[in-house]
Amino acid sequence: MKEEGAGNRWRLKVHEVIFEADTPAGKWFDVLLILAILASVVLVMLDSVSAIQKSYGSILLAGEWFFTILFTIEYILRLASVGRPLAYATSFFGVVDLLAILLGDNF
């Protein structure tokens, strides 16, 4: 039972950070997430320029993998922190998150 309570506290804390934008941790999470999204978009844009892609292709690929893994972890944490993971996964935002991870830079 003690472990169950600790797991529940962890889940509540993660939920607060990810879904509650009015807390200090939630605000930081949102800002960092927006910066990560912007950095990911810039990376994809740079990758679309053939001269940059030729010179920095391996670095750009590593960056794409980094952001894919980061956004996958964020998605898993979202699913783990909600009471009904299937309801979130099939919601508009859940589907958009999943498609963004699966399709990555193929948009």
N, C-alpha and C positions, 0 to 999 in steps of 0.2 A: 504494500500500500504506500509506503514511503516513496518508492520510486515513481509510482503513479502520480503522486502529488508534485514531485520534482519535474516530471515530464510535462505535467499540466502547466506549471509555472513557466517553464521554458516556452511552451506553445503560446501562452498568453503574452509573454514578453515579445516574442517574435511577431505575433499578430499586432501588438501595439506599435512596434517599430515600423512594420510594413504598411499597415492600414490606417493608423491614426496620425494624420498629418498635423494635428494640433499639439503634439508633444514635441519636446526638443529633439529626441531621438528620431521621431517620425519626420520632422522637418529636415534633419540631416540626411536621412535615408532618401527622401524625395530629391533633395538637391544633388546628392551623389548619383542617384539613378538617372536624373536628367543629364548630368555631365557625362555619364557613361554612354547614354544613348547618343548624345551629340558627338562624342569622340568616336563612337562606332560608325555613325553616319559619315563623319569626316574621313575616316579610314576607308570606307567603301568608295567615297568620292575620289580619294587619292588613287585607289586601286584601279579606277576606271580610266585614269590618264596613262596611256601606254608608256610614255617615257619614265614616269615615276614607278610604274609597275615593273618595268624592266630593271630599274636600278634597285628598288627596294621590295621586290616581290615576296621574298622570304620573310621579311620583317612584317609586311602587310598581312601575309597569311597567318603568321604567329599572332598578330593583333586580332585578326578575325576569330581565330580559335579562342583566344583569351576572352573576348566579349561573348562568344557563344557559350563558353563554360560558365562565365559569370552570370549571364542571363538565365541559363539553365538552373543554376543553384538558386537564383532568386525565385524562379517559378516553382521549384520544389519546396522552398521555404514557404511560399504563399500557400501551396496545397497542404503542407504539413501544419500550418497555423490556423486554418479555418476549420470550423466545426463540420462542414459538409464539403469535402474536397471535390467530389463529383459535381456538385452544384456550381462551385467556382470554376472548375475546368470547362464546363459547358456554358458558362456565362459569356457575355460579349468580351469582357476583358480577359478572361481565361483563354478563350479561343484565339484572340489577337496575340496574347503572349506566346502561346504554343506555336502559332503560325510564324511569328517573328523568329522564334528559335529554330524551327524546322526549315524554314525557307532562307533564313539568314540573309546573305547578300544577293540572293537570286531575285529580289524584287525589282 
